[in-house]
């Protein structure tokens, strides 16, 4: 079995003076992220930056993390069927659960986030524990449970990699999704 890339990609903390109390959770690091040790700095990161600019959101005000902290082989998320070439189904689930439990959940629990942007279906599934497609759920408000604490608001968003490859027409709606929901009460949609 091939191993995950050994380079750990830690979370990006905001500039304290510009902190928006907003968490962004992407899926997994790509090659550039793995080399630099920072999330969303590769091709998907370039798309993400352009979306933020269009939405008027300063990147340095965000906390950014991935569901996985190491780049999976061939950039294939371990729970995808294609990943069976490098990891078994049970081991894949163990690997993802480990990253969520020890790296993502502590960040989610550290404060009452004004909002959590869930980039892509993996973030929606493994962080918010909600199944469904981004095309149906984007922009909706989903609860992210936190044991012993009140849930925080998660907003599913199209992943920048999807937008880069196939979803150019979805960029305007994604910008709207990034801008929406701020200042609303923490009620959740279906």
C-alpha positions in Angstrom: 0.0 0.0 0.0 1.2 3.5 -0.8 1.5 5.9 2.0 0.1 9.4 2.4 2.5 12.2 1.8 4.5 12.8 4.9 4.3 16.6 4.8 1.7 17.8 7.3 -0.4 20.8 6.3 -1.3 22.7 9.4 -4.2 25.1 9.7 -3.8 28.8 8.7 -4.6 31.2 11.5 -6.0 34.7 10.7 -4.2 37.9 11.3 -5.5 38.8 14.8 -6.3 42.3 13.7 -8.5 41.1 10.9 -10.0 37.9 12.5 -13.5 37.3 11.1 -14.3 34.4 13.5 -14.8 32.4 10.3 -13.6 28.8 9.7 -13.0 27.4 6.3 -12.7 23.6 5.9 -11.5 22.2 2.6 -11.0 18.6 1.7 -7.3 17.6 1.4 -4.0 19.2 0.5 -2.7 19.2 -3.1 0.9 19.0 -4.2 1.7 22.7 -3.6 -0.1 22.7 -0.2 1.9 19.7 0.8 5.2 21.3 -0.2 4.4 24.7 1.5 2.6 23.2 4.5 -0.3 25.7 4.1 -3.9 25.0 3.0 -5.4 26.3 -0.2 -2.3 27.8 -1.9 -2.3 25.7 -5.1 -4.6 25.9 -8.1 -7.7 25.5 -6.0 -6.3 28.1 -3.6 -6.0 30.5 -6.5 -9.7 30.0 -7.4 -10.6 30.3 -3.7 -8.7 33.6 -3.5 -10.5 35.0 -6.5 -13.9 34.0 -5.0 -12.9 35.7 -1.7 -11.9 38.8 -3.6 -15.2 38.9 -5.5 -17.1 38.4 -2.2 -15.0 41.1 -0.4 -13.7 38.7 2.2 -10.1 39.1 3.3 -8.3 35.8 3.3 -6.1 36.9 6.2 -9.2 37.1 8.3 -10.0 33.4 8.0 -8.9 30.3 9.8 -8.4 27.6 7.1 -8.0 23.8 7.6 -8.5 20.6 5.6 -10.4 17.5 6.5 -7.1 15.6 5.8 -3.8 17.1 6.8 -1.6 15.1 4.5 -1.9 14.8 0.7 -3.4 11.5 -0.3 -1.7 9.4 -3.0 -2.6 10.6 -6.5 -4.7 13.3 -4.9 -7.5 10.8 -4.4 -9.4 11.1 -1.1 -9.1 7.8 0.8 -12.8 7.1 1.0 -13.3 7.4 -2.8 -13.6 4.2 -4.7 -10.5 5.1 -6.7 -8.5 5.0 -3.5 -8.8 1.2 -3.2 -5.6 1.1 -5.2 -3.7 2.4 -2.1 -5.9 1.8 1.0 -8.7 -0.5 2.1 -12.1 0.8 2.8 -11.9 0.3 6.6 -8.4 1.8 6.8 -9.6 4.8 4.8 -12.4 5.5 7.2 -10.0 5.1 10.1 -7.6 7.6 8.5 -10.3 10.2 7.8 -11.8 9.8 11.3 -8.4 10.3 12.9 -7.8 13.5 11.0 -11.2 14.8 11.9 -11.0 13.8 15.6 -7.5 15.1 16.3 -7.1 18.0 13.9 -10.5 19.4 12.7 -12.8 18.8 15.7 -10.5 20.6 18.2 -10.5 23.7 15.9 -14.3 23.5 15.6 -14.6 23.3 19.4 -12.1 26.1 20.2 -14.7 28.9 19.8 -18.2 29.7 18.7 -17.5 30.4 15.1 -19.7 33.0 13.4 -19.8 30.5 10.5 -18.0 27.5 9.0 -17.6 27.3 5.3 -17.6 23.6 4.2 -15.8 23.5 0.9 -16.9 20.4 -1.0 -18.8 17.3 -0.3 -16.1 15.7 1.9 -16.3 18.6 4.3 -20.1 18.4 4.3 -20.0 14.6 4.9 -17.2 14.2 7.4 -17.5 17.5 9.4 -21.3 18.2 9.3 -22.1 14.5 9.1 -24.6 15.3 6.3 -24.9 13.4 3.1 -26.1 15.0 -0.1 -24.7 16.9 -3.0 -23.3 20.4 -3.0 -25.5 21.3 -6.0 -28.6 20.7 -3.7 -27.2 22.0 -0.4 -24.9 24.9 -1.3 -25.6 28.0 0.6 -27.9 26.2 3.1 -27.3 26.3 6.8 -26.4 23.0 8.4 -25.6 22.3 12.0 -22.1 21.1 12.9 -22.5 19.3 16.2 -19.9 19.8 19.0 -20.2 17.4 21.9 -21.2 19.4 25.0 -21.4 22.7 23.1 -24.0 24.4 21.0 -23.7 23.6 17.3 -22.1 26.1 14.9 -23.4 27.1 11.5 -22.0 25.3 8.5 -22.5 26.6 5.0 -21.8 24.1 2.2 -19.9 25.7 -0.7 -18.7 24.4 -4.1 -15.1 23.3 -3.8 -12.7 25.5 -5.7 -11.2 22.5 -7.5 -14.7 21.6 -8.9 -15.2 25.2 -10.0 -11.8 25.3 -11.7 -12.4 22.1 -13.6 -16.1 21.9 -14.4 -18.1 24.6 -12.6 -17.1 28.0 -14.1 -20.8 28.8 -14.3 -21.2 28.2 -10.5 -18.7 30.9 -9.5 -21.3 33.7 -9.1 -23.5 31.5 -6.9 -20.5 30.5 -4.9 -19.6 34.1 -4.3 -23.2 34.7 -3.1 -22.9 31.7 -0.8 -19.7 33.1 0.7 -21.4 36.4 1.3 -24.7 35.0 2.6 -25.9 34.1 6.0 -23.9 36.5 8.1 -25.7 38.2 10.9 -28.6 35.8 10.9 -29.8 33.8 13.9 -28.4 30.3 14.2 -31.4 28.4 12.8 -30.7 25.6 10.4 -32.2 24.7 7.1 -32.7 21.2 5.7 
